[in-house]
Amino acid sequence: MEYRIVNRILSMDDDFFEGVRALLIEKDHKPHWSPARLADIDPKGIEAHFADLGPRELILS
């Protein structure tokens, strides 16, 4: 599950890179999240992070 989430964060979300920018690159500690409020997050977007990755799915045997 964590593998799916990380894949989606790196491919779908700009917020990860915005957090890195704000904390490590510019060190202004003022990220500009999208959306800016938790209440504005679409539940379908959250569910998408947990969806099967298809051919990129990690298979452990």
Steps between C-alpha positions, in 0.01 A plus 500: 500500500783740585655431160174601330471817704859609433459434128189715492654778708796524266294481181176680591568749776699819480465545877793268576731708284354821643579378850857417399532845344368679808701300752826407330558718197376851583470429873214748531278243676201641309368231269217587263284188522243412238232501621585735782248353748442139604126555463551560127663164429294278271448156657533341153854639482585328825352171380706524181819473706398150611393369158677212327805610301435261214826390336700701755347314794757360741468123529672341799537126498 
